[in-house]
Amino acid sequence: MNGRWKGGRTRHKAGYLMIWAPDHPRAGKSQYVFEHIIVMEQLLGRYMLPEESVHHRNGVKDDNRPENLELWTRPQPAGIRASDAVAWAHEILARYAGYRDTSNNAHGLP
């Protein structure tokens, strides 16, 4: 075994921590996945959707404590029909039913 092996953990050039997870849907050629993605998926109990992302509340890219992570989702594009917006809102409410926001923000989900 290589003396520099750190148990499948490395640092991305942008400062994010990455975990070796070759079977993960987001694993690319390197077979690594960002640690903050894996932590959020553990909190959710499922893989994240393509339109979801993780935000580090304090801006520290390697601080992947659950209380420092927020789940973000991209909103519907501007200029949609009102009926489509209502349908999208129902879908979002159903998708995140029971999700507990780990942050202290006032606009978090219930």
DAGILIN-V473368 format. One record per pair of residues at least 12 apart in sequence whose C-alpha atoms are under 6 Angstrom apart, sorted by the first residue. I is the first residue (numbers start at 1). GAP is how many residues later the second one is. Records with the same first field share a line. If there is no record, write none. Layout:
I = GAP, GAP
//
This chain:
8 = 12
15 = 46
16 = 45, 46
17 = 17, 18, 45
18 = 14, 15, 16, 17
19 = 13, 14, 16
20 = 12
36 = 28
51 = 22, 23
52 = 20, 21
53 = 19
54 = 16, 17, 18
55 = 14, 15
56 = 12, 13
67 = 35, 36
//
